[in-house]
Amino acid sequence: MKRLARITGLKICTMLLLAGSILGSCNVLDEEGTEDCAVYVSFKYDMNMEFTNSFAHAVNSVTLYAFDESGKLAFQKTEEGELLKQNDYRMRLDEISITEKANYDFIVWAGEPNNESFSIPLLTVGKNTKEDLICQLNRAGGGIVKDNLDDLFHGQSRNLSFGRSLSEQNVVVPLVKNTNNIRIVLQQVTGKPLNVKDFTFTLTDKNGKMNYDNTLMEDEVLTYQPWHTGDGNVGMDDTQVEVVEGITQINVAIAEMTVARLMVEEEPILTITRNEDQKVVLRIPLVDCALLYKRQKYADMPDQEFLDREDEYNFTFFLDEHDNWVSSSIIINSWRVVINDSDLK
């Protein structure tokens, strides 16, 4: 009986030693040269109109902030460049112990290295909290924004639990793109020449200050201005536009601007003014206009999801011989939308 007890005790000790040996082998290379028992993070950007993961193509720098159960910053890590273009790219987090249980919230800001369009404060480990992780769009005096903004992405995964494991642990953080390109085309349907310098294009919004969870914070009114303008000619396409008989060439004025995240609850206003007499050619709520397109093409998609997925908007507005907006229709992303009186109210 005593011999059986000794044998059983030896088996238990052997098992404990083996378990300790296995756990102790974490963070080293195995015989096949692969790493084991570590925590890895992958980043996914499929919140787009292609519904595919475009992270490797779209993101050039990613910073992960990890906050512990007390809400304080535990660590942060940045990776960028060609490393992110690898098909099997994952961020390895040796900062997380594999021998102790812990819970974290991961917050991610990503986009371009040395992003000059947005400012994110430097945080101190053990001192700063999530509430300090505010991202702000850089602007000139008076809230003027007229640059082609660097791309910005946000992601979060919260209440993540880690602990003792004999295999690697993987987390996926989904990303949302926070920048949008707006391309505005004024199209003269009578053949009359257009000069883009005869018009002023502005978009006003209060979307320049984002909290750690990507919600908007109180901010001044921003006035976005074009980073590119130009004139051009297009061939007549009577399947898309209404033209005067005999007109074979249509003149256009083009303006492009980049804006921060569009939100359903905000009211960004696009205004085009004729410089000669300061007459307002058109003034429309941009989000409502974009959602006209959504309702025809993606009726079942929630409004905010559409605004987050679509990052490029092309609006074509038609002008008559007096440069007044012919407000019966708009082309939005090559889709003609017929406007009723109440559509943009």
Number of C-alpha atoms within 10 A of each C-alpha: 6 7 8 9 10 11 12 12 12 12 12 12 12 12 12 12 12 12 13 11 11 13 18 14 15 19 16 13 11 11 7 6 8 9 16 18 19 21 23 17 17 15 23 17 23 17 20 19 11 10 10 11 16 15 19 18 10 18 23 19 21 22 17 21 21 26 24 19 12 11 16 21 24 21 17 18 14 14 16 16 12 11 15 21 15 9 9 9 15 18 19 16 15 11 13 20 14 23 13 10 12 16 17 22 20 22 22 24 23 25 22 19 16 10 15 11 17 18 14 14 10 8 17 13 14 14 11 16 19 20 11 16 21 17 21 19 19 16 17 10 7 10 19 16 26 19 17 18 21 15 21 25 22 23 22 20 17 13 13 12 10 18 15 14 18 16 14 14 17 14 15 14 18 19 24 22 25 21 22 23 18 19 20 23 23 23 27 26 24 22 19 17 17 21 15 18 12 11 19 17 21 20 23 21 23 21 25 23 21 22 16 19 16 19 11 20 15 11 14 13 15 23 22 22 21 22 14 14 17 13 16 15 15 11 10 16 12 9 7 12 18 14 19 11 7 8 13 13 18 21 21 26 22 21 21 20 23 25 27 24 24 23 19 14 9 14 17 22 16 20 17 20 17 18 12 8 7 11 12 15 16 16 14 16 17 21 21 18 19 19 21 20 20 19 15 12 11 13 13 10 12 11 18 14 14 21 23 19 19 19 21 14 16 16 21 23 22 23 20 16 13 9 17 16 20 18 15 12 17 22 18 21 14 13 15 18 16 13 14 11 8 6 11 14 9
